[in-house]
Amino acid sequence: MQIRSIEDVPLLSTNLSIMKFWSFLLEHNWRRYFALIPYLFINTTQFLDVYFSTEPIDAIVRNAYIAVLFFNTILRAVLLCVNRFEYEGFMEKIRLLYIELMNSEDPALRKMLQECTVASRFISKVNLLMGFTSCVGFNMYPLFATSKVLPFGMYVPGVDKYESPYYQICFLFQIIITPAGCCMYIPFTNLIVSFILFGILMCKVLQHKLRNLKDVSSEKARTVIVWCIKYQLQLINFVDTINDLTTFTFLFEFMAFGAMLCAMLFLLIIVETVAQMCIICIYIFMIFAQSVIMYYFANELYDQSLKVAIAAYESNWFDFDVSTQKTIKLFILRAQKPCAILVGKVYPMNLEMLQSLLNATYSYFTLLKRVYG
């Protein structure tokens, strides 16, 4: 298989195809504005609807949740467009690293690369399926409501959205625009997960190289260690680039996630029908699954980068000559500082952080439930 461009990299191809179609990456054409301009308009009307709404509390909470979700979707798309060349340059580096591993003479490295690719493509398909399910949930919600509602709130001055033909026009417009939002939101998550998966793979490559240093000459060991040092620098630069591109997006999502999850849990106890409860459960599962996937693999990258130091220590480094021992000691010292995906360039994104966020969310939910009850 020849990989002439980043579109040919199996790790990235599924999501890049969607982003190229909407011209968020690789191209710049009318499709970008066809997606973004209607979303900017509808998101503005959503926040206006929440502000001016006189509807019951369950409708306000649900509309506020969807408004924040749409804002996050627009934020992701705009940042992709603004940082288009940075993303494309970064993926070009991934292409070169991918080719290097694909052409490796070591079958173990090629196997790890294949497993990474399969995992990335599988996660992408699962996330796209969840996104499609959420779109269906948005559009089906009015069918099970006890009163006349739209898939999500809109406020246009001087227009009664529940009168004909405005209701039918708004309903049709929302049904059409929702899948475009899925194409902006889900592929971004998938792309970042693919980046993190490749970072995990780079950690495993280092571990594999270091563990195979047993029973080799000091001269050969020194050659491999120098290669590992250069590769470790590439890994550090790799993770730093991910942080530069995503850290403030993750900060916003970190703050929004707890509020959205708390709102959905509260909504779950006040909706009136079983069908509505099922749709709300779909919403909860979607935002929860998206966060868990991201935090799980970020945590895995954190752990695997620490295991590089352990692999170096297990290489019987004390059998090498003094010069090689000094080199590998410095390598171990640097490897003990883990590579981490950061939220707001401050907090490492890992499962411990996710657990703290869930604990805080549940505390606010129980307080809200007690006050409302």
Secondary structure, 3 states (H helix, E strand, C coil): CCCCCHHHCCCCHHHHHHHHHCCCCCCCCHHHHHHHHHHHHHHHHHHHHHHHCCCCHHHHHHHHHHHHHHHHHHHHHHHHHHCHHHHHHHHHHHHHHHHHHHCCCCHHHHHHHHHHHHHHHHHHHHHHHHHHHHHHHHHHHHHHCCCCCCCCCCCCCCCCCCCCCHHHHHHHHHHHHHHHHHHHHHHHHHHHHHHHHHHHHHHHHHHHHHHCCCCCCHHHHHHHHHHHHHHHHHHHHHHHHHHHHHHHHHHHHHHHHHHHHHHHHHHHCCCCCHHHHHHHHHHHHHHHHHHHHHHHHHHHHHHHHHHHHHHHHCCCHHHCCHHHHHHHHHHHHHHCCCCCCEECCCEECCHHHHHHHHHHHHHHHHHHHHHHC
